[in-house]
Amino acid sequence: MGEPSPWPWDLPLVNLYGDIVLTYMYYDVPFVPTPEVVVRRMLQLARVRPGEVLYDLGSGDGRIVIMAAKEFGAYAYGIEIRKDLYEQSTAKIRDLGLEGRARIINTNFFDADISDADVVTMYLLTSVNERLKPKLEKELRPGTRVVSHDFEVSGWRPVVVEEVYEEWRSHKIYLYKIPGKEVPIPSGKTAPLEDPFTRQVMALVDGNNSIEDIAVKLNTTPREIRNALRKLIDAGLVEGIKTIR
């Protein structure tokens, strides 16, 4: 994505990288690639860790998805409505041998299920971010990180705003976190646990510690804590997970 045209009816637009900018007429979002230095910093600010799940909304040529999978060890999914960009980025993922960790889905990102995300990235327009906001607030779990390149999400307070300089221009990165917390509730029952990590998680389940709190204390990801909690729920040791918005 890139700078929006003040006159969206003037097509084709030529961006300053020398590429033809093709606009998604439905979303008024032109495709302009995010520079690699900005992509890497977006993923660093979001603290993407191996095994986490990332969704890139409007994934274009797939560069965020590819870097998240290749350099950060994430399971990365791109949502791309344009068939040509979907095919191009899918072919690149295949050529790089990343099919087990990266995938592009050819659909409208308003219709895609992104509820499993640990991190969401996007380079859209402020107006599109505004239309997306209810979906993000409804589907994403508390603690999910949302990173937007250049355009804010109106009404959200960013955790971090950082400016990145690339050649002749600067880029802004906005990092947000979905508010609230998920608190696992102990059942009061006891049972032997063979797995040491699951025992460590259970020791911290007290009805007060959130999933994020436990992840910080055990120096791991909320996703790993959720995986352990599933085992504890199956064993009857955890009653469930209470979501507090």
C-alpha positions as semicolon CSV with decimal commas, in nm:
position;residue;x (nm);y (nm);z (nm)
1;M;0,000;0,000;0,000
2;G;0,110;0,358;-0,025
3;E;0,013;0,722;-0,028
4;P;-0,352;0,769;-0,129
5;S;-0,425;0,981;-0,434
6;P;-0,617;1,302;-0,365
7;W;-0,815;1,224;-0,683
8;P;-0,892;0,849;-0,682
9;W;-1,063;0,874;-1,022
10;D;-0,733;0,971;-1,189
11;L;-0,607;0,626;-1,295
12;P;-0,353;0,492;-1,356
13;L;-0,143;0,658;-1,090
14;V;0,235;0,637;-1,106
15;N;0,406;0,619;-0,769
16;L;0,748;0,757;-0,691
17;Y;0,907;0,411;-0,715
18;G;0,824;0,413;-1,086
19;D;0,560;0,140;-1,065
20;I;0,205;0,157;-1,191
21;V;-0,031;0,189;-0,898
22;L;-0,346;-0,017;-0,945
23;T;-0,632;0,073;-0,715
24;Y;-0,876;-0,162;-0,547
25;M;-1,179;0,037;-0,651
26;Y;-1,392;-0,113;-0,375
27;Y;-1,151;-0,011;-0,101
28;D;-0,978;0,287;-0,267
29;V;-0,647;0,128;-0,164
30;P;-0,359;0,150;-0,413
31;F;-0,093;-0,121;-0,412
32;V;0,247;0,021;-0,326
33;P;0,503;-0,218;-0,171
34;T;0,623;-0,146;0,181
35;P;1,003;-0,104;0,179
36;E;1,188;-0,401;0,327
37;V;1,341;-0,195;0,609
38;V;0,992;-0,089;0,716
39;V;0,857;-0,445;0,693
40;R;1,134;-0,572;0,920
41;R;1,079;-0,294;1,173
42;M;0,703;-0,357;1,178
43;L;0,768;-0,721;1,269
44;Q;1,031;-0,626;1,526
45;L;0,802;-0,376;1,698
46;A;0,527;-0,638;1,710
47;R;0,778;-0,880;1,869
48;V;0,679;-1,160;1,634
49;R;0,811;-1,487;1,775
50;P;0,851;-1,836;1,630
51;G;0,525;-2,030;1,619
52;E;0,300;-1,725;1,638
53;V;0,031;-1,663;1,377
54;L;0,038;-1,346;1,167
55;Y;-0,221;-1,214;0,923
56;D;-0,135;-0,942;0,672
57;L;-0,445;-0,765;0,541
58;G;-0,401;-0,666;0,178
59;S;-0,078;-0,863;0,140
60;G;0,015;-0,742;-0,209
61;D;0,328;-0,918;-0,332
62;G;0,354;-1,112;-0,005
63;R;0,669;-0,952;0,131
64;I;0,542;-0,916;0,491
65;V;0,413;-1,274;0,494
66;I;0,739;-1,406;0,350
67;M;0,963;-1,216;0,592
68;A;0,747;-1,310;0,892
69;A;0,777;-1,678;0,801
70;K;1,137;-1,681;0,680
71;E;1,310;-1,454;0,931
72;F;1,079;-1,462;1,234
73;G;0,954;-1,820;1,226
74;A;0,585;-1,725;1,225
75;Y;0,297;-1,902;1,056
76;A;0,201;-1,619;0,823
77;Y;-0,112;-1,568;0,617
78;G;-0,177;-1,296;0,364
79;I;-0,527;-1,186;0,263
80;E;-0,518;-1,054;-0,094
81;I;-0,822;-0,979;-0,311
82;R;-0,636;-0,927;-0,639
83;K;-0,593;-1,252;-0,829
84;D;-0,269;-1,150;-1,000
85;L;-0,099;-1,053;-0,673
86;Y;-0,231;-1,367;-0,506
87;E;-0,080;-1,583;-0,781
88;Q;0,248;-1,389;-0,782
89;S;0,300;-1,411;-0,406
90;T;0,188;-1,774;-0,389
91;A;0,444;-1,865;-0,656
92;K;0,718;-1,685;-0,464
93;I;0,628;-1,869;-0,141
94;R;0,645;-2,197;-0,333
95;D;0,983;-2,106;-0,489
96;L;1,123;-2,023;-0,144
97;G;1,000;-2,352;0,003
98;L;0,788;-2,172;0,264
99;E;0,457;-2,346;0,192
100;G;0,451;-2,502;0,540
101;R;0,471;-2,161;0,707
102;A;0,329;-1,907;0,464
103;R;0,006;-1,892;0,266
104;I;-0,187;-1,632;0,069
105;I;-0,567;-1,642;0,073
106;N;-0,743;-1,489;-0,228
107;T;-1,041;-1,319;-0,065
108;N;-1,182;-0,996;0,072
109;F;-1,022;-0,923;0,410
110;F;-1,357;-0,811;0,551
111;D;-1,479;-1,168;0,502
112;A;-1,167;-1,353;0,624
113;D;-1,160;-1,515;0,967
114;I;-0,857;-1,370;1,146
115;S;-0,956;-1,467;1,501
116;D;-0,653;-1,695;1,542
117;A;-0,405;-1,409;1,491
118;D;-0,134;-1,316;1,736
119;V;-0,029;-1,028;1,510
120;V;-0,212;-0,839;1,235
121;T;-0,026;-0,614;0,991
122;M;-0,173;-0,372;0,741
123;Y;-0,088;-0,088;0,503
124;L;-0,427;0,047;0,410
125;L;-0,588;0,391;0,437
126;T;-0,725;0,561;0,747
127;S;-1,078;0,534;0,604
128;V;-1,035;0,159;0,545
129;N;-0,885;0,114;0,894
130;E;-1,197;0,285;1,029
131;R;-1,422;0,036;0,848
132;L;-1,206;-0,253;0,967
133;K;-1,202;-0,145;1,331
134;P;-1,529;-0,316;1,436
135;K;-1,411;-0,645;1,282
136;L;-1,074;-0,623;1,458
137;E;-1,236;-0,540;1,793
138;K;-1,487;-0,823;1,758
139;E;-1,260;-1,102;1,628
140;L;-0,919;-1,045;1,782
141;R;-0,834;-1,172;2,129
142;P;-0,711;-0,935;2,402
143;G;-0,339;-0,878;2,368
144;T;-0,330;-0,928;1,990
145;R;-0,084;-0,684;1,834
146;V;-0,195;-0,475;1,535
147;V;0,069;-0,293;1,331
148;S;-0,029;-0,029;1,077
149;H;0,211;0,132;0,833
150;D;0,161;0,508;0,785
151;F;-0,212;0,518;0,869
152;E;-0,368;0,534;1,216
153;V;-0,667;0,346;1,350
154;S;-0,895;0,628;1,462
155;G;-0,999;0,606;1,826
156;W;-0,726;0,360;1,922
157;R;-0,432;0,467;2,135
158;P;-0,104;0,329;1,997
159;V;0,141;0,157;2,229
160;V;0,427;0,278;2,010
161;V;0,459;0,523;1,722
162;E;0,792;0,506;1,544
163;E;0,930;0,688;1,243
164;V;1,150;0,492;1,004
165;Y;1,364;0,671;0,746
166;E;1,413;0,499;0,412
167;E;1,612;0,670;0,138
168;W;1,439;1,001;0,072
169;R;1,126;0,970;0,284
170;S;1,005;0,869;0,628
171;H;0,743;0,614;0,727
172;K;0,537;0,594;1,044
173;I;0,463;0,266;1,218
174;Y;0,174;0,244;1,464
175;L;0,169;-0,047;1,708
176;Y;-0,160;-0,119;1,885
177;K;-0,266;-0,390;2,129
178;I;-0,624;-0,514;2,162
179;P;-0,731;-0,419;2,516
180;G;-0,853;-0,656;2,782
181;K;-0,724;-0,984;2,915
182;E;-0,793;-1,357;2,921
183;V;-0,789;-1,515;3,265
184;P;-0,780;-1,896;3,304
185;I;-1,000;-2,014;3,594
186;P;-0,884;-2,312;3,803
187;S;-1,141;-2,585;3,863
188;G;-1,013;-2,667;4,211
189;K;-0,936;-3,024;4,109
190;T;-0,591;-3,182;4,121
191;A;-0,425;-3,449;3,909
192;P;-0,066;-3,550;3,827
193;L;0,086;-3,383;3,521
194;E;0,377;-3,546;3,342
195;D;0,475;-3,254;3,120
196;P;0,698;-3,005;3,309
197;F;0,584;-2,703;3,109
198;T;0,216;-2,782;3,166
199;R;0,291;-2,813;3,539
200;Q;0,455;-2,470;3,535
201;V;0,152;-2,318;3,365
202;M;-0,087;-2,485;3,610
203;A;0,110;-2,347;3,903
204;L;0,039;-1,995;3,778
205;V;-0,333;-2,046;3,714
206;D;-0,495;-1,875;4,011
207;G;-0,791;-1,689;3,865
208;N;-0,595;-1,361;3,865
209;N;-0,300;-1,415;3,631
210;S;-0,394;-1,356;3,268
211;I;-0,261;-1,562;2,979
212;E;-0,030;-1,273;2,895
213;D;0,093;-1,254;3,257
214;I;0,173;-1,625;3,256
215;A;0,350;-1,596;2,920
216;V;0,572;-1,317;3,053
217;K;0,656;-1,511;3,370
218;L;0,751;-1,821;3,171
219;N;0,925;-1,625;2,893
220;T;0,710;-1,771;2,619
221;T;0,422;-1,668;2,394
222;P;0,051;-1,646;2,481
223;R;-0,004;-1,906;2,207
224;E;0,210;-2,159;2,395
225;I;0,018;-2,086;2,714
226;R;-0,313;-2,140;2,533
227;N;-0,186;-2,473;2,401
228;A;-0,100;-2,582;2,757
229;L;-0,435;-2,458;2,886
230;R;-0,620;-2,676;2,635
231;K;-0,452;-2,978;2,792
232;L;-0,542;-2,854;3,139
233;I;-0,904;-2,798;3,040
234;D;-0,917;-3,150;2,892
235;A;-0,773;-3,283;3,218
236;G;-1,042;-3,100;3,416
237;L;-0,789;-2,884;3,604
238;V;-0,892;-2,557;3,440
239;E;-1,258;-2,469;3,423
240;G;-1,225;-2,227;3,132
241;I;-1,088;-1,894;3,021
242;K;-1,264;-1,573;3,119
243;T;-1,232;-1,286;2,869
244;I;-1,237;-0,938;3,020
245;R;-1,276;-0,654;2,769
